[in-house]
Amino acid sequence: MTDSTTAPSAVASGSFDLGGDLPVIRLGYGTMQLTGPGIWGPSADPEGAVRVIRRAAELGVTFFDTADSYGPVVAEPLLRKALHPYADDIVIATKAGLTRSGPNDWRPVGRPEYLRQQALMSLRLLGVDRIDLFQLHRVDPAVPLADQIGELKQLQDEGVIRHIGMSEVTAEQLAEASRTARIVSVQNLYNLAHRDAEPVLEYAEQNGLAFIPWFPLATGALVKPGGPLAAIAEQHGASPSQLALAWLLRRSPVILPIPGTSSIAHVEDNSAAAGVEISDADVEALTRAVAE
């Protein structure tokens, strides 16, 4: 393992103030891959998962993303075991609103009483007095959005959660939700090869929201030998994954990538992406390659 004093630090990615008052290092860490196959059941190596989380923190990561449904009830306890008592700069974002009935099966449930139950459970499992960022994991089409966000606003007023976010929504849904409560973040699928969420990113930029791309490293054909990502990565002495993260960090100052892994080597590789500097020409070449 690389010494934490000499390893490339995530701090080089810069910082962002969630909600204007909660600073985080932009390059974070996502815990979804710390569970069993299909995001179901326990980690094959729980102690190794704890070491990975701790290594991320050693490398300057302060923003950790998780959810009650990862496992379920697997990722949140791992975070607590790894980092509790939490350092003052550690910020944990969790989510509720998806239930599980088996591997790779996700079903939205946004009933207010369920969201409240899960928020209180996350409070206990994480071992915190207040959840820094609580995100509606999916909008439940069977429940009025105002009721779902309204319950989160009530929890916020009670001091259970500090800030409210949403996941996999449209810009129109964000605007609608914002009429009920202040939304400070949005988490959508977004990476070099999948940019359907551009309108949501634009909304985030215009309204000061953090944009948290999940699956940030899915680069598809771009990483094939001789492809544009591999070629530019080689020019920079970087891995394709590092270049994909560097592109996200350059794409917008509101983007907070949360690459997840169960490997310490990959955590170190991802952290080093914060120090990869790419030119405007590189950004244009990568962006153009996706459309070709």
Protein Blocks (a to p, Z undefined) as FASTA:
>chain_A
ZZfklgccfklnopadehhiaccdfbdcdfklmmcehiiajdfblmlmmmmmmmmmmnop
abdcddfkgopamlmmmmmmmmmccdfklccdddehiacfbehiacddfbfklmmmmmmm
mmmmnopabdfbacdfbacfkbcfklmmmmmmmmmmnomambdcdehiafklmmmmmmmp
ccfbdcddddfklcklmmmmmmmmmnopacddehklbgkjmlgghiaklmmmmmnopafk
lmmmmmmmmmpmkbccddddfbfklmmmmmmmmmpccdfklmmmmmmmmmZZ
